[in-house]
Amino acid sequence: MTSQRIGEKQGRTRGFGVMLKTLRAREGLTQQELADRIGVTNSSVCLYEGGRRVPSRMTISKISKVLNLTNDEFVLVLNVAEQHD
């Protein structure tokens, strides 16, 4: 993988993380509260928001329910998450 492709992938993953952090803050949840509600560790949420990991589809579905996402928001989050591959 070229350094340009690596940079592009990191940018998309980081985009997902920024989106997640914004949506979590909108609901007034801490990373730990979100982690507890979706059944992952606090460090996992930290990795998601930092753009170092993208959650599975199942976890994204749990996140969408906890964060009260509309159908449009859920589709957007899912699309951004899937671009990391």
Number of C-alpha atoms within 10 A of each C-alpha: 5 7 8 9 10 10 11 14 16 16 14 18 25 23 19 29 25 16 17 22 19 13 18 21 13 10 12 12 15 14 18 15 15 21 18 13 13 18 12 14 15 16 12 17 25 17 16 21 23 18 21 14 19 23 18 12 12 10 14 18 17 16 23 22 14 15 20 14 15 11 10 9 13 18 13 14 21 18 12 18 22 16 12 18 8
